[in-house]
Amino acid sequence: MNDLGLSLPSTVNYDILNKKKDYESSVICDTLEGELSDYKDVFEFCENYTGIIKYFKKLSFSGEFANYPCIVVKFWLYDRLFNLRNKRQEVTNIENIISKIKAIIKVDDKIEGCNLFDLPYSKEDFDIMKSLYDYATNYSTITAYLRDNSYICNQYLKDYINTNDEIYINKNNNCNYGNKGNIGYCKVFEYLKDPYIKLDLSTLSCRVKGSEASVPMERHHELPREEGPPENLKQKHSLPFSNIIMAVIFPLLGIFFFLFILCKFTPFKSWLKSHLLKKKIIQFYEDEEYIQEHLNKNYRTDRRHICYHPL
C-alpha cells in the first residue's frame, strides 16, 4: 500500500526484481564496477542484474504484463541504469553503460528471445515510456479499485490518473499523427500496443475522498434544522431589506426635490394654487347641491316651506 491508497502491480514487480540477487557474481561485478568507475552503486546493481538473469525463467509478476517477463525486466533494467549516480553529472544517456554491460555479462543463452536493450537510450524518451508502461500495468487494478469503492479516491490517486491520462493522450496523438519516425518513444509505444497489450486506455475519473465526504455531512446537518430558516436563507431575506429602503427613499427625495424646483423657480406654484382653489370651489358647490337636494326632500315630506339662500 502506498500514497495512492492501493498496491500497484508495477511497484510490486519492481520490488520483486530488487530482491533478486546473485551473491556468486562478485568477480564479474568487480570488473563491471571498475569499468564504470564514474558511477556509484554499480556493484549492487550488478548483483541484482545477475540474480534476475539467473532466475529469469522462475520470475512471476502481476498486472497486465504478468505473462511477459522480458518487458517487465527491461523497464526495471533501464530505470536502474538511469538512476545510477554519476560522480560528476546526472545520467541522461546510458549507451556507454549498456555497451560495458554487454561486454562483461553474457546473458543470451539464459533468456532466449528477450532483447533487454532495445529501448531508447535517452532518459527523456524513456521516462515518457515508463510512465505509460506503469500506467498500463496498473490500469486494470485501478479500474477495479475505483469500481469497488464507488469511484472515490484520495488526492494522490486522482493526480496519478490525471497525469498519466494526459501523457497517454498526448503521446498517442503524437505517434499516430505526428512525424513518429523522429520520436524515440513512438517505437516503444507501438511495441507496448502489440502484441503485449492493447493500449486503449479510457480516461478514468474519481472523486476525492475528503470532498466527497463533506457533501453528505453538510446535508446531514441541514436536514434536522426545523426551528427556522437556514442561515444562508436568512441572509438572502435580510440583505435586500436595505436595498428596498433605498429604492423607496431615493425616488421620494427626487420627487420632493423636483417639486421644490417647480414651486420655487416656475409658475407652477401659482398654477397649483389656482387649480386647488377651483377644485375646492367645485367641491363646495357639489356639497351645496347635495344639501339643497336633501332639504327639498325634507320639505316635501314635512310640507314646510323653507327658503334657502345660497351664500
C-alpha positions in Angstrom: 0.0 0.0 0.0 1.3 3.5 -0.9 0.2 7.1 -1.0 -2.3 6.2 -3.8 -4.2 4.0 -1.4 -3.6 0.7 -3.1 -0.9 -1.7 -4.0 0.1 -1.2 -7.7 1.3 -4.2 -9.8 4.2 -2.1 -11.2 5.5 -1.3 -7.7 5.1 -4.9 -6.7 7.1 -6.1 -9.8 9.9 -3.6 -9.2 10.2 -4.8 -5.5 10.4 -8.5 -6.7 13.2 -7.7 -9.0 15.1 -5.6 -6.5 15.2 -8.6 -4.2 16.7 -11.0 -6.7 20.5 -11.2 -6.2 23.3 -13.5 -7.2 25.9 -13.4 -4.5 28.2 -15.6 -6.5 28.9 -13.0 -9.2 31.3 -10.9 -7.2 34.2 -11.4 -9.7 32.0 -10.2 -12.7 30.6 -7.3 -10.6 34.0 -6.2 -9.5 35.0 -6.0 -13.2 31.9 -4.0 -14.2 32.4 -1.7 -11.3 36.0 -1.0 -12.4 34.8 -0.3 -16.0 32.1 2.1 -14.7 34.2 3.8 -12.1 32.5 7.2 -12.7 29.3 5.7 -11.3 28.2 4.8 -7.8 26.2 1.7 -6.7 27.4 -0.3 -9.7 28.3 -3.4 -7.7 24.8 -3.5 -6.0 23.2 -3.1 -9.4 25.3 -5.9 -10.9 24.3 -8.3 -8.1 20.7 -7.5 -8.9 21.0 -7.9 -12.6 22.9 -11.2 -12.5 20.4 -12.5 -10.0 17.5 -11.7 -12.3 19.2 -13.3 -15.2 19.9 -16.4 -13.1 16.3 -16.8 -12.0 14.7 -15.4 -15.1 12.6 -18.5 -16.0 11.2 -18.6 -12.5 10.1 -15.0 -12.2 6.4 -14.3 -11.5 4.8 -10.9 -11.9 1.4 -9.3 -11.6 -0.5 -6.8 -13.7 -1.1 -6.6 -17.4 2.4 -7.8 -18.3 2.4 -10.8 -15.9 3.0 -13.2 -18.8 5.7 -11.1 -20.4 8.7 -11.2 -18.0 11.0 -9.8 -20.8 9.3 -6.4 -20.9 9.0 -6.2 -17.1 12.7 -6.8 -16.6 13.5 -4.5 -19.4 11.8 -1.5 -17.8 13.3 -2.3 -14.4 16.8 -2.5 -16.0 16.6 0.8 -17.8 15.1 2.5 -14.7 18.0 1.3 -12.6 20.6 2.3 -15.1 19.3 5.9 -15.4 19.3 6.1 -11.6 22.9 5.1 -11.2 24.5 8.0 -9.5 27.3 9.6 -11.6 30.0 11.2 -9.6 30.1 14.2 -11.9 26.7 14.7 -13.6 23.2 13.3 -14.0 22.9 10.2 -16.2 20.9 11.2 -19.3 22.3 8.7 -21.8 23.1 5.1 -20.9 24.6 3.9 -24.3 28.1 3.7 -22.8 26.9 1.8 -19.7 25.0 -0.7 -21.8 28.0 -1.4 -24.0 30.1 -2.2 -20.9 27.4 -4.5 -19.5 27.0 -6.4 -22.8 30.8 -6.9 -23.0 31.2 -8.2 -19.4 27.9 -10.1 -18.7 26.8 -12.7 -21.2 23.1 -13.5 -20.9 21.8 -14.5 -24.3 21.7 -18.2 -23.5 19.8 -17.7 -20.3 16.9 -15.5 -21.6 16.2 -16.7 -25.1 14.1 -14.5 -27.3 14.4 -11.4 -25.0 16.4 -8.4 -26.1 16.8 -6.4 -22.9 18.5 -3.4 -24.6 16.1 -2.2 -27.4 14.5 0.7 -25.6 15.6 4.4 -26.2 18.9 5.3 -24.6 17.6 8.9 -23.9 16.3 9.5 -20.4 13.6 11.9 -21.6 12.2 9.3 -24.0 12.4 6.5 -21.5 10.7 8.5 -18.7 7.7 9.0 -21.0 7.6 5.3 -21.9 8.0 4.2 -18.3 5.0 6.3 -17.2 2.9 4.7 -19.9 4.2 1.3 -19.1 3.5 1.7 -15.4 0.0 3.1 -16.1 -0.8 0.3 -18.5 0.4 -2.3 -15.9 -1.7 -0.7 -13.2 -4.8 0.2 -15.3 -7.0 -2.9 -14.6 -6.1 -2.8 -10.9 -7.0 0.9 -10.6 -10.2 0.4 -12.6 -11.3 -2.4 -10.3 -10.4 -0.4 -7.2 -12.4 2.6 -8.2 -15.4 0.4 -9.2 -15.3 -1.4 -5.8 -15.0 2.0 -3.9 -17.8 3.8 -5.8 -15.2 5.8 -7.7 -14.0 7.6 -4.6 -10.2 8.0 -4.2 -7.6 10.1 -2.4 -5.9 13.1 -4.0 -2.7 11.2 -4.8 -4.6 8.6 -6.9 -6.6 11.3 -8.6 -3.4 13.2 -9.6 -1.7 10.0 -10.7 -4.7 9.2 -13.0 -4.9 12.7 -14.4 -1.2 13.0 -15.1 -1.0 9.6 -16.9 -4.2 10.2 -18.8 -2.7 13.4 -20.2 0.6 11.7 -21.1 -1.2 8.9 -22.8 -3.5 11.1 -24.8 -0.7 13.5 -25.9 1.9 10.8 -26.8 -0.7 8.6 -28.5 -1.7 11.6 -30.7 1.9 12.5 -31.4 2.8 8.9 -32.5 -0.4 8.5 -34.6 -0.5 11.8 -36.4 3.0 13.4 -36.0 6.3 12.5 -37.5 6.8 9.5 -35.4 9.9 8.4 -37.1 11.8 11.1 -35.3 10.3 10.4 -31.9 12.2 7.7 -29.9 9.3 6.6 -27.7 6.9 6.0 -30.6 8.7 2.8 -31.5 8.3 1.6 -27.9 4.7 2.8 -27.9 3.9 0.5 -30.8 5.9 -2.2 -29.0 3.7 -1.9 -26.0 0.5 -1.9 -28.0 1.0 -5.2 -29.8 1.5 -8.0 -29.0 1.8 -7.2 -25.3 -1.2 -5.1 -24.6 -3.9 -3.0 -26.3 -3.2 0.5 -25.0 -6.7 1.7 -25.4 -6.9 3.3 -22.0 -10.2 5.1 -21.5 -10.0 8.1 -19.2 -10.6 7.2 -15.6 -12.1 9.6 -13.1 -12.8 9.6 -9.4 -14.0 11.9 -6.6 -11.5 12.8 -3.9 -12.5 11.2 -0.6 -12.3 14.3 1.6 -14.6 16.4 -0.7 -17.0 13.5 -1.3 -17.4 13.0 2.5 -18.1 16.7 3.2 -21.2 16.8 1.0 -23.3 14.2 2.9 -22.1 15.7 6.2 -23.4 19.1 5.2 -26.7 17.7 4.1 -26.9 15.6 7.3 -26.6 18.7 9.5 -29.0 20.8 7.5 -31.9 18.3 7.4 -33.0 18.4 11.1 -33.0 22.2 11.3 -36.7 23.0 11.6 -36.5 25.8 14.2 -36.1 28.4 11.5 -34.8 29.0 8.0 -31.1 28.2 7.3 -28.5 30.9 7.8 -27.9 31.4 4.1 -31.7 31.7 3.6 -31.9 34.3 6.3 -29.1 36.3 4.7 -30.9 36.2 1.4 -34.0 37.7 3.0 -32.2 40.2 5.2 -29.8 41.6 2.8 -32.3 43.0 0.3 -34.2 45.0 3.0 -31.7 47.9 3.0 -32.0 47.8 -0.8 -35.7 48.1 -0.6 -35.5 51.1 1.8 -33.0 52.9 -0.5 -35.2 52.1 -3.5 -38.2 53.8 -1.8 -36.4 56.8 -0.2 -34.3 57.9 -3.2 -37.3 58.2 -5.6 -39.3 60.2 -3.0 -36.4 62.5 -2.4 -36.2 63.0 -6.1 -39.8 63.8 -6.4 -39.7 66.3 -3.5 -36.7 68.0 -4.9 -38.3 68.2 -8.3 -41.5 69.8 -6.8 -39.4 72.2 -4.9 -37.7 73.4 -8.1 -41.0 73.8 -9.8 -42.6 75.7 -7.0 -39.6 78.0 -6.4 -38.5 78.8 -9.9 -41.5 78.3 -12.1 -45.2 79.5 -12.3 -46.2 76.0 -11.2 -46.8 77.2 -7.7 -49.4 79.8 -8.7 -51.0 77.4 -11.2 -51.2 74.8 -8.5 -52.9 77.2 -6.1 -55.3 78.2 -8.7 -56.1 74.6 -9.6 -56.6 73.7 -6.0 -58.8 76.7 -5.4 -61.0 75.8 -8.3 -61.2 72.3 -7.1 -62.2 73.5 -3.7 -64.9 75.7 -5.1 -66.3 73.0 -7.3 -66.4 70.7 -4.3 -68.1 73.4 -2.3 -70.9 73.8 -4.8 -71.2 70.0 -5.1 -71.7 69.8 -1.4 -74.1 72.7 -1.5 -76.2 71.0 -4.2 -76.3 67.8 -2.1 -77.5 69.8 0.9 -80.1 71.6 -1.2 -81.4 68.3 -2.6 -81.6 66.9 0.9 -83.5 69.9 2.2 -86.0 69.7 -0.7 -86.8 66.1 0.2 -87.4 67.2 3.8 -89.6 70.0 2.6 -91.8 67.6 0.6 -92.0 65.3 3.5 -92.9 67.8 6.2 -94.7 70.2 3.9 -92.8 73.0 5.5 -91.6 75.9 3.4 -88.1 76.8 3.9 -86.4 79.4 1.8 -82.8 78.7 1.2 -80.5 81.4 0.2 -77.1 80.2 -1.0 -74.2 82.0 0.4 
